[in-house]
Every structure is written in structure tokens, then in C-alpha cells.
Amino acid sequence: MENENKECCCKKTERGEDERKKLINRLNRIEGQIRGIRAMVERDAYCPDILIQCAAVNAAVNSFNKDLVASHIRNCVVRGVREGKDEVITELVETLGKLMR
């Protein structure tokens, strides 16, 4: 896992301000949902109610991932292929494999 983090930090993706704001807003909402779940646990909420909120968080994270993957393909992968960097395809396949675990 440590190597993955080091590798991840070496590369960067240039994002437009609109895309960055959209991603940050979605992450802020997810963070709020997580805080809400913690509050439910702290006040001993009924387990199924907590689980429903957890499912909503999972759906929100999956939606975030879907949008980020789409953006990555449209921008980073297409650019890499055009530049003759076929390794971007291998990287994409590996990333999708990790997302689908």
C-alpha cells in the first residue's frame, strides 16, 4: 500500500476549476454523510437505519468514482494514447480491477 501512495503522488492531473469544485463539493457531502453515521452510532440509532445510511454513502462514493474514471479516460488516458504511452491502458485496467474488488 505504501508503494501505491508513493506512485500516486508522483503523477498529477490538471483539472479545471469547475471540475475541481464539483469533486470537492461531492466529497464534502460524503464527508457529511459519514459524520451523520458517526452521530447515529453515538446516539445508539437502530442498526438498519445506520445500514441504510451506509448504503447511501457507498452509492455516493461509487458515483464519485464513476465520474472520476470517466474524466480520467476522457482526459488522461486519451492524451496518453495520443502521445504513444500505451502503458496508460495497463494502468487503467489495473485501476479498474482495484475498484471492482
NURODO-121564 format. One line per field, with one value per residue: residue number from 0; x negated, y, z of N, C-alpha, C in turn. Coordinates in nm, 3 decimals, padded with zeros to 5 digits, always signed. Example, Ala and Ser with C-alpha at 12.3 -4.5 7.8 and 13.67 -1.06 7.14 Angstrom:
<recs>
pos <- 0 | 1 $
n_px <- -01.319 | -01.285 $
n_py <- -00.569 | -00.225 $
n_pz <- +00.780 | +00.708 $
ca_px <- -01.230 | -01.367 $
ca_py <- -00.450 | -00.106 $
ca_pz <- +00.780 | +00.714 $
c_px <- -01.320 | -01.290 $
c_py <- -00.330 | +00.003 $
c_pz <- +00.780 | +00.787 $
</recs>
This chain:
<recs>
pos <- 0 | 1 | 2 | 3 | 4 | 5 | 6 | 7 | 8 | 9 | 10 | 11 | 12 | 13 | 14 | 15 | 16 | 17 | 18 | 19 | 20 | 21 | 22 | 23 | 24 | 25 | 26 | 27 | 28 | 29 | 30 | 31 | 32 | 33 | 34 | 35 | 36 | 37 | 38 | 39 | 40 | 41 | 42 | 43 | 44 | 45 | 46 | 47 | 48 | 49 | 50 | 51 | 52 | 53 | 54 | 55 | 56 | 57 | 58 | 59 | 60 | 61 | 62 | 63 | 64 | 65 | 66 | 67 | 68 | 69 | 70 | 71 | 72 | 73 | 74 | 75 | 76 | 77 | 78 | 79 | 80 | 81 | 82 | 83 | 84 | 85 | 86 | 87 | 88 | 89 | 90 | 91 | 92 | 93 | 94 | 95 | 96 | 97 | 98 | 99 | 100 $
n_px <- -00.083 | -00.199 | -00.378 | -00.196 | -00.086 | -00.310 | -00.362 | -00.129 | -00.150 | -00.342 | -00.249 | -00.032 | +00.289 | +00.414 | +00.684 | +00.979 | +01.118 | +01.397 | +01.445 | +01.286 | +01.413 | +01.665 | +01.595 | +01.485 | +01.709 | +01.879 | +01.729 | +01.732 | +02.003 | +02.019 | +01.846 | +01.997 | +02.212 | +02.084 | +02.011 | +02.266 | +02.344 | +02.164 | +02.263 | +02.512 | +02.435 | +02.320 | +02.546 | +02.677 | +02.845 | +03.088 | +02.983 | +03.055 | +03.125 | +02.882 | +02.738 | +02.874 | +02.803 | +02.531 | +02.534 | +02.619 | +02.395 | +02.206 | +02.317 | +02.289 | +02.008 | +01.945 | +02.065 | +01.914 | +01.664 | +01.725 | +01.766 | +01.512 | +01.348 | +01.450 | +01.377 | +01.101 | +01.053 | +01.143 | +00.964 | +00.684 | +00.619 | +00.683 | +00.511 | +00.262 | +00.258 | +00.265 | +00.015 | -00.138 | -00.180 | -00.127 | -00.114 | +00.071 | +00.311 | +00.275 | +00.242 | +00.498 | +00.659 | +00.560 | +00.632 | +00.913 | +00.955 | +00.885 | +01.085 | +01.304 | +01.294 $
n_py <- -00.119 | +00.120 | +00.171 | +00.217 | +00.462 | +00.629 | +00.611 | +00.721 | +00.984 | +01.091 | +01.148 | +01.384 | +01.535 | +01.776 | +01.979 | +02.149 | +02.446 | +02.429 | +02.150 | +02.067 | +02.200 | +02.073 | +01.806 | +01.839 | +01.943 | +01.720 | +01.537 | +01.669 | +01.646 | +01.367 | +01.336 | +01.467 | +01.292 | +01.070 | +01.175 | +01.204 | +00.936 | +00.855 | +01.008 | +00.888 | +00.635 | +00.713 | +00.797 | +00.564 | +00.466 | +00.274 | -00.029 | -00.109 | +00.144 | +00.279 | +00.119 | +00.166 | +00.431 | +00.391 | +00.248 | +00.450 | +00.617 | +00.448 | +00.435 | +00.702 | +00.731 | +00.545 | +00.668 | +00.903 | +00.786 | +00.676 | +00.905 | +01.022 | +00.826 | +00.833 | +01.093 | +01.065 | +00.879 | +01.023 | +01.235 | +01.196 | +00.928 | +00.927 | +01.134 | +01.020 | +00.791 | +00.913 | +01.029 | +00.811 | +00.654 | +00.368 | +00.239 | +00.362 | +00.238 | -00.014 | +00.074 | +00.183 | -00.047 | -00.192 | -00.016 | -00.015 | -00.281 | -00.275 | -00.109 | -00.270 | -00.469 $
n_pz <- +00.000 | +00.072 | -00.139 | -00.344 | -00.267 | -00.288 | -00.562 | -00.660 | -00.580 | -00.741 | -00.996 | -01.154 | -01.211 | -01.414 | -01.349 | -01.442 | -01.294 | -01.250 | -01.258 | -01.043 | -00.826 | -00.836 | -00.774 | -00.516 | -00.377 | -00.388 | -00.239 | +00.006 | +00.072 | +00.101 | +00.316 | +00.510 | +00.524 | +00.636 | +00.886 | +00.985 | +01.010 | +01.207 | +01.418 | +01.445 | +01.540 | +01.781 | +01.921 | +01.952 | +01.743 | +01.560 | +01.415 | +01.137 | +01.036 | +01.040 | +00.864 | +00.624 | +00.580 | +00.545 | +00.308 | +00.140 | +00.148 | +00.030 | -00.229 | -00.303 | -00.303 | -00.502 | -00.721 | -00.734 | -00.794 | -01.046 | -01.203 | -01.180 | -01.298 | -01.560 | -01.635 | -01.617 | -01.822 | -02.048 | -02.049 | -01.933 | -02.017 | -02.293 | -02.380 | -02.315 | -02.482 | -02.733 | -02.723 | -02.751 | -02.529 | -02.432 | -02.189 | -02.031 | -02.072 | -01.953 | -01.690 | -01.646 | -01.664 | -01.444 | -01.238 | -01.261 | -01.193 | -00.921 | -00.825 | -00.852 | -00.666 $
ca_px <- +00.000 | -00.286 | -00.427 | -00.087 | -00.075 | -00.425 | -00.341 | -00.017 | -00.190 | -00.437 | -00.173 | +00.073 | +00.389 | +00.461 | +00.830 | +01.036 | +01.175 | +01.533 | +01.438 | +01.231 | +01.520 | +01.766 | +01.543 | +01.473 | +01.845 | +01.930 | +01.657 | +01.783 | +02.132 | +01.990 | +01.791 | +02.111 | +02.287 | +02.006 | +02.028 | +02.402 | +02.343 | +02.096 | +02.358 | +02.613 | +02.375 | +02.303 | +02.675 | +02.733 | +02.954 | +03.126 | +02.885 | +03.096 | +03.120 | +02.741 | +02.701 | +02.932 | +02.718 | +02.405 | +02.560 | +02.622 | +02.256 | +02.145 | +02.368 | +02.229 | +01.868 | +01.944 | +02.098 | +01.794 | +01.565 | +01.768 | +01.739 | +01.368 | +01.296 | +01.490 | +01.291 | +00.966 | +01.047 | +01.157 | +00.851 | +00.552 | +00.596 | +00.682 | +00.387 | +00.152 | +00.262 | +00.224 | -00.128 | -00.206 | -00.207 | -00.031 | -00.107 | +00.189 | +00.417 | +00.246 | +00.272 | +00.643 | +00.711 | +00.525 | +00.714 | +01.050 | +00.952 | +00.885 | +01.217 | +01.408 | +01.272 $
ca_py <- +00.000 | +00.236 | +00.197 | +00.275 | +00.603 | +00.700 | +00.618 | +00.810 | +01.122 | +01.137 | +01.195 | +01.481 | +01.560 | +01.914 | +01.985 | +02.283 | +02.492 | +02.376 | +02.008 | +02.058 | +02.239 | +01.968 | +01.692 | +01.878 | +01.951 | +01.584 | +01.479 | +01.733 | +01.583 | +01.232 | +01.354 | +01.499 | +01.168 | +00.988 | +01.235 | +01.170 | +00.796 | +00.852 | +01.062 | +00.785 | +00.534 | +00.773 | +00.805 | +00.428 | +00.453 | +00.139 | -00.080 | -00.095 | +00.285 | +00.309 | +00.046 | +00.237 | +00.547 | +00.339 | +00.216 | +00.577 | +00.660 | +00.362 | +00.479 | +00.832 | +00.707 | +00.480 | +00.770 | +00.986 | +00.708 | +00.665 | +01.034 | +01.042 | +00.734 | +00.887 | +01.208 | +01.013 | +00.819 | +01.129 | +01.328 | +01.137 | +00.810 | +00.969 | +01.208 | +00.924 | +00.709 | +01.001 | +01.052 | +00.684 | +00.594 | +00.257 | +00.194 | +00.419 | +00.136 | -00.111 | +00.142 | +00.192 | -00.182 | -00.222 | +00.071 | -00.068 | -00.405 | -00.240 | -00.053 | -00.374 | -00.572 $
ca_pz <- +00.000 | +00.079 | -00.274 | -00.422 | -00.231 | -00.345 | -00.706 | -00.683 | -00.554 | -00.844 | -01.111 | -01.122 | -01.315 | -01.421 | -01.357 | -01.449 | -01.167 | -01.236 | -01.223 | -00.906 | -00.733 | -00.837 | -00.700 | -00.374 | -00.322 | -00.367 | -00.125 | +00.128 | +00.104 | +00.151 | +00.449 | +00.596 | +00.546 | +00.730 | +01.019 | +01.027 | +01.053 | +01.337 | +01.517 | +01.468 | +01.627 | +01.913 | +01.991 | +01.954 | +01.646 | +01.520 | +01.316 | +00.997 | +00.996 | +01.012 | +00.743 | +00.510 | +00.556 | +00.491 | +00.167 | +00.068 | +00.135 | -00.073 | -00.359 | -00.332 | -00.337 | -00.633 | -00.820 | -00.742 | -00.867 | -01.186 | -01.269 | -01.186 | -01.401 | -01.691 | -01.661 | -01.638 | -01.956 | -02.148 | -02.048 | -01.913 | -02.099 | -02.434 | -02.403 | -02.311 | -02.604 | -02.844 | -02.710 | -02.768 | -02.398 | -02.419 | -02.050 | -01.966 | -02.081 | -01.847 | -01.564 | -01.635 | -01.636 | -01.304 | -01.151 | -01.262 | -01.115 | -00.779 | -00.792 | -00.858 | -00.561 $
c_px <- -00.087 | -00.340 | -00.320 | -00.074 | -00.189 | -00.406 | -00.233 | -00.059 | -00.285 | -00.365 | -00.067 | +00.167 | +00.429 | +00.612 | +00.872 | +01.100 | +01.315 | +01.531 | +01.388 | +01.339 | +01.627 | +01.720 | +01.535 | +01.611 | +01.902 | +01.861 | +01.702 | +01.917 | +02.112 | +01.935 | +01.902 | +02.195 | +02.215 | +02.018 | +02.167 | +02.412 | +02.276 | +02.191 | +02.467 | +02.560 | +02.363 | +02.435 | +02.752 | +02.854 | +02.972 | +03.036 | +02.932 | +03.095 | +02.977 | +02.699 | +02.755 | +02.848 | +02.582 | +02.420 | +02.563 | +02.481 | +02.186 | +02.189 | +02.305 | +02.082 | +01.858 | +01.973 | +01.980 | +01.687 | +01.598 | +01.736 | +01.589 | +01.303 | +01.329 | +01.402 | +01.148 | +00.952 | +01.051 | +01.034 | +00.717 | +00.523 | +00.589 | +00.553 | +00.267 | +00.145 | +00.216 | +00.074 | -00.208 | -00.240 | -00.103 | -00.018 | +00.014 | +00.306 | +00.398 | +00.280 | +00.423 | +00.704 | +00.682 | +00.610 | +00.856 | +01.059 | +00.957 | +01.020 | +01.324 | +01.388 | +01.388 $
c_py <- +00.125 | +00.272 | +00.260 | +00.424 | +00.684 | +00.718 | +00.720 | +00.957 | +01.178 | +01.197 | +01.294 | +01.491 | +01.706 | +01.912 | +02.130 | +02.318 | +02.435 | +02.230 | +01.991 | +02.092 | +02.131 | +01.848 | +01.722 | +01.886 | +01.812 | +01.518 | +01.541 | +01.674 | +01.443 | +01.240 | +01.386 | +01.376 | +01.079 | +01.043 | +01.204 | +01.027 | +00.784 | +00.902 | +00.960 | +00.677 | +00.588 | +00.780 | +00.672 | +00.412 | +00.306 | +00.094 | -00.067 | +00.049 | +00.327 | +00.243 | +00.113 | +00.360 | +00.505 | +00.304 | +00.344 | +00.633 | +00.578 | +00.405 | +00.612 | +00.817 | +00.641 | +00.579 | +00.864 | +00.914 | +00.698 | +00.793 | +01.058 | +00.950 | +00.786 | +01.005 | +01.163 | +00.955 | +00.929 | +01.218 | +01.256 | +01.021 | +00.848 | +01.043 | +01.113 | +00.839 | +00.791 | +01.027 | +00.922 | +00.613 | +00.484 | +00.207 | +00.254 | +00.322 | +00.032 | -00.052 | +00.152 | +00.057 | -00.221 | -00.141 | +00.020 | -00.198 | -00.378 | -00.183 | -00.161 | -00.484 | -00.580 $
c_pz <- +00.000 | -00.060 | -00.361 | -00.394 | -00.290 | -00.494 | -00.739 | -00.670 | -00.660 | -00.964 | -01.065 | -01.240 | -01.306 | -01.439 | -01.370 | -01.317 | -01.144 | -01.194 | -01.080 | -00.804 | -00.722 | -00.755 | -00.550 | -00.308 | -00.295 | -00.249 | +00.006 | +00.170 | +00.161 | +00.293 | +00.550 | +00.626 | +00.647 | +00.872 | +01.073 | +01.076 | +01.189 | +01.448 | +01.547 | +01.561 | +01.769 | +01.990 | +01.985 | +01.862 | +01.609 | +01.404 | +01.171 | +00.947 | +00.961 | +00.882 | +00.617 | +00.477 | +00.500 | +00.343 | +00.083 | +00.048 | +00.027 | -00.213 | -00.399 | -00.373 | -00.474 | -00.744 | -00.842 | -00.825 | -01.015 | -01.262 | -01.284 | -01.290 | -01.540 | -01.729 | -01.691 | -01.779 | -02.062 | -02.159 | -02.045 | -02.007 | -02.247 | -02.467 | -02.408 | -02.436 | -02.723 | -02.843 | -02.722 | -02.638 | -02.372 | -02.276 | -01.977 | -01.970 | -01.971 | -01.711 | -01.541 | -01.598 | -01.491 | -01.207 | -01.145 | -01.183 | -00.966 | -00.736 | -00.780 | -00.755 | -00.469 $
</recs>
